[in-house]
Amino acid sequence: MSESEYPFSGVLMRLVGVLMPGAFGKQSQQHMQDFKSFAEMGKDVREARD
């Protein structure tokens, strides 16, 4: 598991960060899973997901 820090410079992004703290982590996790699939199996993440 990795740990990431998201610095928000704008007021709107700070508000979004407070209201939806898990959204950024979930998106990062999905990107890491997509990359793992690509690196290990050559799966194209642009293909339709079932």
HELIX and SHEET records of a PDB file:
HELIX    1   1 VAL A   11  LEU A   19  1                                   9    
HELIX    2   2 PRO A   21  MET A   41  1                                  21    
END                                                                             
